[in-house]
Amino acid sequence: MPIYTLPPAPEDIADLADRALAAIPDVLRRRVRGVSILVEEVADDETLGELGIDNAWELTGLYRGVPLGQKDAGGTPQAPDLVVLYREPILLEWIETGEDLFRLVRNVLIHEIAHHFGFSDADIATLEAEGE
Protein backbone atom coordinates (compact mmCIF):
# COMPACT_ATOMS: atom_id res chain seq x y z
CA MET A 1 0.00 0.00 0.00
CA PRO A 2 1.51 3.34 -0.98
CA ILE A 3 2.39 5.94 1.63
CA TYR A 4 1.18 9.31 0.40
CA THR A 5 3.17 12.46 1.10
CA LEU A 6 0.89 14.51 -1.16
CA PRO A 7 -2.88 14.15 -1.57
CA PRO A 8 -3.61 11.18 -3.81
CA ALA A 9 -4.43 12.22 -7.37
CA PRO A 10 -7.60 11.13 -9.16
CA GLU A 11 -5.56 8.39 -10.85
CA ASP A 12 -4.48 7.09 -7.43
CA ILE A 13 -8.11 6.93 -6.27
CA ALA A 14 -9.07 5.18 -9.53
CA ASP A 15 -6.32 2.58 -9.00
CA LEU A 16 -7.50 2.00 -5.43
CA ALA A 17 -11.08 1.71 -6.70
CA ASP A 18 -10.14 -0.91 -9.30
CA ARG A 19 -8.41 -2.97 -6.62
CA ALA A 20 -11.27 -2.39 -4.19
CA LEU A 21 -13.88 -3.47 -6.75
CA ALA A 22 -12.06 -6.78 -7.08
CA ALA A 23 -12.10 -7.10 -3.27
CA ILE A 24 -15.80 -6.43 -2.60
CA PRO A 25 -17.96 -9.33 -1.44
CA ASP A 26 -19.04 -11.67 -4.23
CA VAL A 27 -22.76 -11.02 -3.60
CA LEU A 28 -22.15 -7.45 -4.85
CA ARG A 29 -19.46 -8.14 -7.44
CA ARG A 30 -21.83 -10.43 -9.37
CA ARG A 31 -24.31 -7.56 -9.70
CA VAL A 32 -21.87 -5.05 -11.17
CA ARG A 33 -19.96 -6.89 -13.84
CA GLY A 34 -18.84 -4.31 -16.37
CA VAL A 35 -19.50 -1.31 -14.12
CA SER A 36 -17.28 1.67 -14.84
CA ILE A 37 -15.66 3.80 -12.15
CA LEU A 38 -15.19 7.52 -12.58
CA VAL A 39 -13.33 9.77 -10.14
CA GLU A 40 -14.45 13.39 -9.93
CA GLU A 41 -13.30 16.08 -7.53
CA VAL A 42 -16.74 16.87 -5.98
CA ALA A 43 -20.35 16.40 -7.00
CA ASP A 44 -21.74 19.16 -9.19
CA ASP A 45 -24.72 21.32 -8.21
CA GLU A 46 -27.10 19.39 -10.46
CA THR A 47 -26.23 16.06 -8.82
CA LEU A 48 -26.49 17.55 -5.34
CA GLY A 49 -29.87 19.04 -6.23
CA GLU A 50 -31.16 15.70 -7.59
CA LEU A 51 -30.21 14.04 -4.31
CA GLY A 52 -31.37 16.87 -2.04
CA ILE A 53 -27.88 17.30 -0.59
CA ASP A 54 -26.78 20.80 0.42
CA ASN A 55 -23.13 20.12 1.21
CA ALA A 56 -20.90 18.56 -1.47
CA TRP A 57 -18.50 17.34 1.23
CA GLU A 58 -21.15 14.88 2.44
CA LEU A 59 -21.21 12.89 -0.82
CA THR A 60 -18.29 10.50 -1.28
CA GLY A 61 -19.80 8.39 -4.04
CA LEU A 62 -22.80 7.70 -6.23
CA TYR A 63 -24.01 4.70 -8.23
CA ARG A 64 -25.67 5.67 -11.49
CA GLY A 65 -27.41 2.91 -13.37
CA VAL A 66 -30.38 0.61 -13.65
CA PRO A 67 -30.71 -2.44 -11.37
CA LEU A 68 -30.41 -5.73 -13.25
CA GLY A 69 -34.08 -6.66 -12.81
CA GLN A 70 -35.18 -3.37 -14.33
CA LYS A 71 -32.89 -3.33 -17.36
CA ASP A 72 -34.76 -3.37 -20.65
CA ALA A 73 -33.91 -6.51 -22.59
CA GLY A 74 -35.85 -5.15 -25.57
CA GLY A 75 -32.88 -3.30 -26.96
CA THR A 76 -33.49 0.18 -25.62
CA PRO A 77 -30.03 1.73 -25.38
CA GLN A 78 -29.00 2.59 -21.84
CA ALA A 79 -25.90 4.22 -20.48
CA PRO A 80 -23.54 1.76 -18.79
CA ASP A 81 -23.68 1.53 -15.01
CA LEU A 82 -21.23 3.87 -13.36
CA VAL A 83 -19.91 4.41 -9.86
CA VAL A 84 -18.70 7.96 -9.34
CA LEU A 85 -16.22 8.51 -6.51
CA TYR A 86 -15.79 12.05 -5.27
CA ARG A 87 -12.09 12.50 -4.49
CA GLU A 88 -12.13 15.57 -2.24
CA PRO A 89 -14.87 14.32 0.15
CA ILE A 90 -13.12 10.93 0.30
CA LEU A 91 -9.82 12.61 1.14
CA LEU A 92 -11.51 14.78 3.76
CA GLU A 93 -12.99 11.69 5.43
CA TRP A 94 -9.59 9.98 5.19
CA ILE A 95 -7.93 12.90 6.97
CA GLU A 96 -10.67 13.29 9.57
CA THR A 97 -10.93 9.59 10.47
CA GLY A 98 -7.41 8.30 9.86
CA GLU A 99 -9.01 5.34 8.06
CA ASP A 100 -6.85 3.33 5.66
CA LEU A 101 -7.50 4.89 2.23
CA PHE A 102 -7.96 1.56 0.43
CA ARG A 103 -10.47 0.42 3.05
CA LEU A 104 -12.30 3.74 2.82
CA VAL A 105 -12.58 3.54 -1.00
CA ARG A 106 -13.69 -0.09 -0.73
CA ASN A 107 -16.39 0.84 1.78
CA VAL A 108 -17.63 3.71 -0.41
CA LEU A 109 -17.94 1.27 -3.32
CA ILE A 110 -19.73 -1.31 -1.17
CA HIS A 111 -22.07 1.34 0.22
CA GLU A 112 -23.00 2.78 -3.19
CA ILE A 113 -23.44 -0.56 -4.93
CA ALA A 114 -25.41 -2.12 -2.07
CA HIS A 115 -27.77 0.87 -1.67
CA HIS A 116 -28.39 0.88 -5.41
CA PHE A 117 -29.51 -2.74 -5.26
CA GLY A 118 -31.71 -2.22 -2.20
CA PHE A 119 -29.55 -3.62 0.61
CA SER A 120 -30.37 -2.37 4.10
CA ASP A 121 -27.94 -0.37 6.24
CA ALA A 122 -27.47 -3.46 8.44
CA ASP A 123 -26.64 -5.59 5.38
CA ILE A 124 -24.17 -2.94 4.22
CA ALA A 125 -22.44 -2.87 7.62
CA THR A 126 -22.07 -6.65 7.44
CA LEU A 127 -20.65 -6.45 3.90
CA GLU A 128 -18.21 -3.72 4.89
CA ALA A 129 -16.99 -5.86 7.78
CA GLU A 130 -16.19 -8.74 5.41
CA GLY A 131 -12.58 -8.68 4.37
CA GLU A 132 -11.40 -6.56 7.29
N, C-alpha and C positions, 0 to 999 in steps of 0.2 A: 504494500500500500504506500503510495507516495506521501512524502511529508511536504506540505505546502508552505513556502515562505512568502508567497504572494497569493492573493485570492485566486482560486481555480478559475480558469477561463471556461467559456461555454464548451469548448472541445473537451476539457477535462471532465465536466459534468456529463457530457454525452458519452464519454468512454466509461465512466462509472455507471451510467444508466444502462448501457449495453451489457456490462457485466452483471449488474443488479437484475436485469430482466431475465438473464439466464439462471439467476439464483432465487427467483421467487417460487413459492410453492406451486407444485404441478397443477393443482386444482385451478389456479389462475392462469398459468402459462398456456394451458390447453385452450383457453378462451381467447387468447390474444396472439395467436400465430399470425405473423405478418404485420403486426402493429408497428407503426413508425414512432420514433421518439424525436421530438424537437425541443431544443433548449432556447428559451427566450429570456431576456433580462427580467422583465416584470410583465404582468398582464396589462393589456391595454384597457382603456376606458370602456370600450364596447363590451369586452368580455366581463369586466367587473360589473357593468350595468346589467348584463344578462343574468348574472348570478346573484345580484343584489348585494354585492360586497363593496363597502366604502373604502377599505384600506388595501391597497395592492400588496402590502407586506404580509397580509394574512393568507394569500393564495400561493402555495408552493407548487401546485401541479393541477392539471385538468385533463380528463379523458374526454376526447371528442370522437364520437362514433356511434354506431348503431349496434345494440346487443345482437348476438347471433340469432336468437329466435325471432327477431324483428327485421332481419335483413330480407330484402326483396329478392327472391330467387328468379323473378320474372325478367331480369335483365335491365332493370332500371339502374343506370349508373349512379354509384355512390362514392363519395370521397373515402379513401382508406382511413381506417381507424388510426387515431393519433393520440399519443400522450405528450402533453406539453409540460415541460418542467421549467419553473421560473427560477432562474439562477440566483438573483439577488435575495429573494425571500428565503431560499434554501440556505444561502450563505449566512444570512442573518440568524436563522435558527441554529445553524452549525456553531456560530460564534456564541450565541446566547446560551446554548445547552451544553456545548462541549462534546456533543454526540460525534461518533465516528462518521465521517462524511459518506462513506460507502453505505453504511447502515441507514443513514438518514435518507439518501437517495432511494435505496431499496424500499424503505418504508413508505416514502411518497408514492412510488410506483404501485406498491401493494394497495395502499389506501385508495388511489384513484381508480385502479382497475377493479378492485372489489366493490367500491361504491357504484361504479358504472353498471356492474352486473347484479346489483341488489343485495349484496352481503350486508349484514348488520354490523354495527360498531363492535359488538362482542366477537363476531366472526373475524373481523379485521384485526382486532387485538390478538387473537389466537394465531392468525396467519403471520402477523408481524413477529410474534415470538418464535415461530419456527425458524430454524437456521441461526438462532443467536448463539 
